[in-house]
Amino acid sequence: MGAIDNDWLEPLSGEFKKPYYRELYQKVKKEYETTQVFPDPNDVFNAFQFTPLSKVKAVILGQDPYHNVGQAHGLCFSVKPDVDIPPSLVNIYQELKEDLGCEIPNNGYLKKWADQGIMLLNTVLTVRAHAANSHQGIGWETFTDAAIKILNEQDRPMVFLLWGRPAQNKKVMLTNPKHLILEAPHPSPLSAYRGFFGCRHFSKTNAYLEANGITPIDWQIENI
């Protein structure tokens, strides 16, 4: 798997030495060797690589990577530029249009958000092809919980966007009063109508950042 080589490395270094992580690494390594697994091993830690800890302004928590060919590249909800936009991201774009007037782009590549300080973190970082949630419970959650705790401890305002129950289950770890926690149903077609549409999380995030003297996010994804 790819490595983390920015300012995330030091606070996470203790995790790499723990027994659970050694077991996790061996399980994932065997999966890559014997089955088809997404994302590409070099992309597994992209959420950390693209958004250094010192740059994080907001965190969007996903579940596990997309499990169809060519979709996942290490950022939750994002797909590679030449891949059809998944239904949940279609709904995210629709809410962005209603909330901030953003035009709906022709792609689902969200690296622009990551580059601006939005950490797009899945709680599970790998998945077997065509088998959603197939790598749940093998240790990734322990690792990403450690990352969430590190984020919680940062002594500066941040926004956590928790969409759906699995993400909201992480709220118990978010105890820092400097942070804003926004909750809504998941943007999937099964639940978006229950309150994701109309949540206005994107404008609320920017308002909080600006109120704390932090440059707001340009949420507009450009056409490719």
WONOR-V374495 format. One record per run of one state. SS is the DSSP state (alpha for helix, beta for strand, coil for the rest). FROM is the first residue (numbers start at 1). TO is the last residue. If there is no record, write none. Layout:
BEGIN
ss: [SS,SS]
from: [FROM,FROM]
to: [TO,TO]
END
This chain:
BEGIN
ss: [coil,alpha,coil,alpha,coil,beta,coil,alpha,coil,alpha,coil,alpha,coil,beta,coil,alpha,coil,alpha,coil,beta,coil,beta,coil,beta,coil,alpha,coil,beta,coil,alpha,coil,beta,coil,alpha,coil,alpha,coil]
from: [1,8,17,19,35,37,39,41,44,46,51,53,56,58,63,87,101,111,116,118,123,127,129,131,132,140,153,159,164,165,174,180,185,192,195,201,212]
to: [7,16,18,34,36,38,40,43,45,50,52,55,57,62,86,100,110,115,117,122,126,128,130,131,139,152,158,163,164,173,179,184,191,194,200,211,224]
END
